[in-house]
Amino acid sequence: MPNVRTKYKKRIAHYQIGHELHMVEKEKSMIVFEDKKIRRLWHNEEWYFSVVDVISALTESSDAGNYWKVLKHRLNKEGSEVVTNCNQLKLPASDGKYYTTDCANTKTLFRIIQSVPSPKAEPFKQWLAQVGYERVKEIEDPELAQARMKELYKAKGYSNDWIEKRVRGIAVRQELTDEWNKRGVDEHREYAILTNEISKATFGKTVDEYKQLKSLKKENLRDHMTDLEIIFTMLGEASTTKIARSKNAQGFDENEIAAKKGGTIAGDARKKLELEAGENVVTPENYLDEPETVKRKRLK
């Protein structure tokens, strides 16, 4: 029987595989082949890739959309089922909005590639097989997803100490959202409201106000937190989970009370530390222009 620590680590990794919403998973939804960005989406238990992006990578066409339109017409005339096998999925565009886009799984893409004369076809097939294989292996062994996440943060210039706290924070957050889900909280609207209640009680700011302080726009707030900010975020969310369980909070209203109480526990602890240390925990610092490892050394 696996020990508690092993279960805990696997749970963290499962979070990364199952939730492609947040910053780390957003990174995974955009991959690169020879400097060409290719959008993809995990759908029906497999990767689906933007066909237009693949066409652009293979042909260097200035109008990959039109290239694909002409190719689709030809394939349809030939009686090919390739176009039928493509799925219309919503992917993010350069303007940040989501648009319906022709997407294909690995099998269908291989057939499309055969219809595109390109010296890059074979290297692309090998690359495509590899990225698909990595995803399958992560499902078979979820700890690989956790390792990949750590590598991503390390490549972005974060220190090992910061990464460990961030990973732990993700697990704490997932435990809280699991609890909300079991207690009848609506994921899309109410999660955000409760998160703001915890943030206000912990730091005196909503998530958006906190992002404004740090001069962030679409960036993930927690990826620009200092060690202490992450620690107090964890304390607020872990306290909320504990209170929701002990009070058997049900529905939004009762969980809102738990969120305020959990955040207040973290907020009181933050204020006491600030009083003793003589400096603020809440800081406008971010890692937009200077990596965390560099800033950590400079501020020591």
C-alpha positions in Angstrom: 0.0 0.0 0.0 1.5 3.4 -1.0 2.4 5.7 1.9 0.7 9.1 2.4 3.6 11.0 0.9 3.5 9.0 -2.3 -0.3 9.5 -2.6 0.2 13.2 -2.0 2.9 13.6 -4.7 0.7 11.7 -7.2 -2.2 13.9 -6.4 -0.1 17.0 -7.2 0.8 15.4 -10.6 -2.8 14.4 -11.3 -3.7 18.1 -10.8 -1.3 19.1 -13.6 -2.6 16.5 -16.0 -6.3 17.1 -15.3 -6.4 21.0 -15.2 -5.2 22.7 -18.3 -6.3 26.1 -17.1 -3.7 27.5 -15.3 -0.3 28.8 -16.2 1.6 25.5 -16.4 -1.0 23.8 -18.4 -1.4 26.8 -20.7 2.3 26.4 -21.4 1.6 22.8 -22.5 -1.2 23.8 -24.8 1.3 25.8 -26.9 4.3 23.7 -28.2 7.1 24.6 -30.7 8.4 22.8 -33.7 11.5 24.6 -35.2 10.4 28.0 -33.9 6.9 27.6 -35.1 4.2 27.7 -32.4 1.5 25.0 -32.6 -1.6 25.1 -30.5 -3.1 21.9 -29.1 -5.9 20.8 -26.8 -6.4 17.6 -24.8 -9.7 16.3 -26.0 -11.3 12.8 -25.8 -8.2 11.4 -24.0 -5.8 12.5 -26.7 -4.0 15.6 -28.1 -5.7 17.5 -31.0 -3.5 19.9 -32.9 -4.4 23.1 -34.9 -4.2 22.0 -38.5 -3.5 25.6 -39.7 -0.5 25.8 -37.3 0.8 22.5 -38.6 0.4 23.7 -42.2 2.3 26.9 -41.3 5.1 24.9 -39.7 5.5 22.6 -42.7 5.1 25.0 -45.6 6.3 28.4 -44.4 3.1 29.7 -46.2 2.2 33.3 -45.5 -1.4 32.3 -45.6 -1.7 28.9 -44.0 -5.4 29.3 -43.6 -6.0 29.6 -47.3 -3.5 26.7 -48.0 -5.6 24.5 -45.7 -8.8 25.7 -47.3 -7.5 24.7 -50.8 -6.1 21.4 -49.5 -9.5 20.5 -47.8 -11.3 21.1 -51.0 -8.9 18.8 -52.9 -9.1 16.1 -50.2 -12.9 16.2 -50.3 -12.9 15.9 -54.1 -10.7 12.9 -53.8 -13.1 11.3 -51.3 -10.7 11.4 -48.4 -12.1 11.1 -44.9 -9.3 13.3 -43.5 -11.4 16.5 -43.4 -14.4 14.6 -41.8 -12.1 13.3 -39.1 -11.0 16.9 -38.1 -12.8 18.3 -35.1 -13.9 21.9 -34.7 -12.4 23.0 -31.3 -12.0 26.4 -29.7 -8.3 27.5 -29.4 -6.9 30.8 -28.3 -5.9 33.3 -31.0 -3.3 36.1 -30.8 -6.0 38.5 -29.5 -6.5 36.3 -26.5 -10.0 35.3 -27.6 -11.1 31.7 -28.4 -12.2 30.7 -31.9 -13.4 27.5 -33.5 -10.5 25.9 -35.3 -9.9 22.8 -37.4 -8.0 20.3 -35.2 -6.8 16.8 -35.8 -5.4 14.0 -33.6 -2.1 12.4 -34.3 -3.5 9.7 -36.6 -5.4 12.2 -38.8 -2.4 14.6 -38.8 -0.2 11.9 -40.2 -2.6 11.5 -43.1 -2.7 15.3 -43.7 1.1 15.5 -43.7 1.2 13.0 -46.5 -0.7 15.4 -48.6 1.7 18.3 -47.9 4.9 18.3 -50.0 7.5 19.5 -47.5 11.1 18.5 -46.6 10.0 18.9 -43.0 7.4 16.2 -43.2 9.5 13.3 -41.7 11.1 15.4 -38.9 7.7 16.6 -38.0 6.2 13.1 -37.9 9.0 12.1 -35.4 8.4 15.2 -33.3 4.6 14.6 -33.3 5.1 11.0 -32.2 7.3 12.1 -29.3 4.9 14.8 -27.9 2.1 12.3 -28.0 4.1 9.7 -26.3 5.1 12.1 -23.5 1.4 12.7 -22.7 0.6 9.1 -22.6 3.5 8.4 -20.2 2.4 11.2 -17.9 -1.0 9.5 -17.6 0.6 6.1 -16.8 3.0 7.7 -14.3 1.6 11.0 -13.0 4.8 11.9 -11.2 6.3 12.6 -14.7 3.9 15.5 -15.0 5.1 16.9 -11.7 8.7 16.6 -12.9 7.8 18.3 -16.2 6.2 21.2 -14.3 9.3 21.6 -12.2 11.5 21.6 -15.3 9.3 24.3 -16.8 9.6 26.6 -13.8 13.3 26.0 -13.6 13.7 26.9 -17.3 11.9 30.1 -16.5 14.5 31.0 -13.9 12.9 30.0 -10.6 14.9 28.6 -7.7 14.4 25.1 -6.3 13.2 26.6 -3.0 10.5 28.6 -4.8 9.5 25.8 -7.0 8.9 23.4 -4.0 6.6 26.0 -2.4 4.8 26.6 -5.6 4.2 22.9 -6.1 3.0 22.5 -2.6 0.7 25.5 -3.1 -0.8 23.8 -6.1 -1.6 20.7 -4.1 -3.2 22.8 -1.3 -5.3 24.7 -3.9 -6.5 21.5 -5.5 -7.5 20.0 -2.1 -9.6 23.2 -1.5 -11.3 23.1 -4.9 -12.0 19.4 -4.5 -13.7 20.2 -1.2 -15.7 23.0 -2.8 -16.8 20.6 -5.6 -18.0 18.0 -3.0 -19.8 20.8 -1.1 -21.9 22.1 -4.0 -20.0 25.2 -5.0 -20.3 26.2 -8.7 -16.9 25.8 -10.3 -17.1 28.6 -12.9 -18.5 31.5 -11.0 -18.4 30.8 -7.3 -14.8 29.5 -7.1 -13.6 32.9 -8.2 -15.8 34.7 -5.6 -14.6 32.5 -2.8 -10.9 32.8 -3.9 -11.4 36.6 -3.7 -12.8 36.4 -0.2 -9.7 34.4 0.9 -7.4 36.8 -0.8 -9.1 39.9 0.7 -8.9 38.4 4.2 -5.3 37.2 3.8 -3.8 40.2 2.0 -6.4 43.0 2.0 -6.7 42.7 -1.7 -8.8 40.9 -4.3 -6.9 38.9 -6.9 -7.3 41.6 -9.5 -6.2 44.3 -7.1 -3.2 42.2 -6.2 -2.3 41.8 -9.9 -2.6 45.5 -10.4 -0.2 46.1 -7.5 2.3 43.7 -9.2 1.7 45.3 -12.7 0.4 42.0 -14.1 -2.2 41.6 -16.8 -2.8 38.0 -18.1 0.0 36.5 -16.1 -0.6 34.1 -13.3 -0.5 36.0 -10.0 1.0 33.1 -8.0 3.9 32.8 -10.4 4.9 36.3 -9.3 4.6 35.8 -5.6 7.5 35.8 -3.2 8.1 32.8 -0.9 6.2 34.4 1.9 3.3 35.4 -0.3 2.9 31.8 -1.4 3.1 30.6 2.2 0.4 32.8 3.4 -1.7 31.9 0.3 -1.4 28.3 1.3 -2.3 29.1 4.9 -5.4 30.9 3.9 -6.5 28.1 1.6 -5.6 25.2 3.9 -7.4 26.9 6.8 -10.5 27.3 4.6 -10.4 23.6 3.7 -10.1 22.6 7.4 -13.0 24.9 8.5 -15.3 23.8 5.6 -14.7 20.2 6.7 -15.1 20.7 10.4 -18.3 22.8 10.0 -19.5 20.6 7.2 -20.2 23.7 5.1 -22.6 23.1 2.3 -23.4 25.3 -0.7 -22.0 28.7 -1.5 -23.1 30.7 1.5 -21.7 28.4 4.1 -18.4 28.0 2.2 -18.2 31.8 1.9 -18.2 32.0 5.7 -15.5 29.4 5.8 -13.4 31.2 3.2 -13.6 34.5 5.1 -12.6 32.7 8.3 -9.7 30.8 6.7 -8.4 34.0 5.0 -8.7 35.9 8.3 -6.5 33.3 10.1 -3.8 33.8 7.4 -4.3 37.6 7.5 -3.8 37.8 11.2 -0.6 35.7 11.0 0.6 38.0 8.2 0.0 41.1 10.2 1.8 39.7 13.2 4.8 38.8 11.1 4.9 42.3 9.5 4.7 43.9 12.9 7.7 41.8 14.2 9.8 42.0 11.0 9.1 45.6 10.3 8.3 45.1 6.6 5.4 44.2 4.4 4.7 40.7 3.1 2.5 42.1 0.3 4.9 43.4 -2.3 4.7 44.9 -5.8 7.7 42.7 -6.8 7.2 40.5 -9.9 9.3 38.4 -12.2 8.4 39.9 -15.5 11.8 41.4 -16.2 14.1 39.6 -13.8 14.0 35.9 -13.0 13.2 34.8 -9.5 16.6 33.3 -8.9 18.4 36.6 -9.9 16.0 38.7 -7.8 16.3 36.3 -4.8 20.1 36.8 -4.8 19.9 40.5 -5.2 17.4 41.1 -2.4 19.2 38.9 0.1 
